[in-house]
Amino acid sequence: MTDFLQLHLLTAYGPSNLNRDDTGRPKSVVFGGVPRLRVSSQSLKRAWRTSDVFATRLEGHLAARTQRLGKDVLDRLLEGGMDEDEALEVARGIGRVFGKIKAENDEAPTFTEQLAFVSPEERARAFALADQALDGESVEAPAAEELLGKVDTAADIAMFGRMLADNPKFSREAAVQVAHAITTHRAIAEDDYYTAVDDLKARDAPDDAGAGFVGVQEFGAGVFYLYICVDRGLLLGNLGDARSVRDASLAALVEAAATVSPGGKQASFASRARAFHVRAERGSAQPRSLAAAFLAPVTGSSQGTGSIEALEDFQGRLDAAYGPCADASYTMSVERGEGTLEKLIAFAVS
């Protein structure tokens, strides 16, 4: 029977631009017929993966998303004294296992065309093959089985999955599903007109008056709802039944989701926030987001309280219609003075 952990988080951000589109404006979406601000799941997951929370709780169990593994192998071979042409051939052969390799005449002939999620064990195997080549063994075309693992202790691969198009049996199904965060109320991006002044400009030079530079940057603000669903059984299987790593992964995910903000424009806005309301649910029932609680946008001056009430009201009505959607739940609410992060993590792990 599948064992799910679901997280529903409300986080308030002041003026910010956490996640930009191709024009530099905060990402947005129309939901319930009104515009909302949005933070993509990709932005959130990268912020969590690269956070101090993950680095501390999952030390030694984090992968790297990169095109450069072949380049690292090449550098190791060259440092070991191998001829450059031979080293390039070996490095391209090893790199090819992780994705389509760039052309030999490319500026970076050992890079893969796509980013590959590489676990610590796989990186170590690649370097071991390089060392074998330095010892005179033939490793020009290694088999995928020599390098890739179907299970490992790379917690972020186990959580967020990976796709290897050329070696699909070594791909990983994501055990953690992350929705795009959206504002619970109507919200639009606004323009911030700013100037930059030349500190060395003479005040008594009227022909050189004014700012040295003028520009516009966009920002937005609001209460964001975020939904996360974890298949705890799949997570454990992805990790080769390493329960201690599974538990550390859940703890890292819960703490990061509640405390880590994406890095976009942080120097300009210092938009760091912590979730003020988190509902965690465990059980085997079919998971469901509570985003529909905000189809009618929250209005009024108390958007925090209004968002909590809308979330809880919709959750209660869903349970009344479908039956309980979770076997157990735990709520941490800063506004109400209920719960703690420590107990929230303990609930998610137990």
Salt bridges, closest charged atoms under 4 A:
ASP3 OD2 - ARG232 NE 2.72
ASP72 OD2 - ARG123 NH2 2.88
ASP75 OD2 - LYS71 NZ 2.99
GLU113 OE1 - LYS102 NZ 3.39
GLU122 OE2 - ARG162 NH2 2.70
ASP131 OD1 - ARG76 NE 2.98
GLU145 OE2 - LYS169 NZ 2.81
ASP152 OD2 - ARG172 NH2 2.76
ASP156 OD2 - ARG49 NH1 3.90
ASP191 OD1 - ARG25 NH1 3.09
ASP208 OD1 - LYS201 NZ 3.88
GLU218 OE2 - ARG25 NH1 3.90
ASP247 OD1 - ARG246 NE 2.86
GLU255 OE1 - ARG57 NE 2.62
GLU281 OE1 - HIS8 NE2 2.96
GLU281 OE2 - ARG279 NE 2.69
GLU281 OE1 - ARG288 NH1 2.78
GLU312 OE2 - ARG336 NH1 2.81
ASP313 OD2 - ARG317 NE 2.90
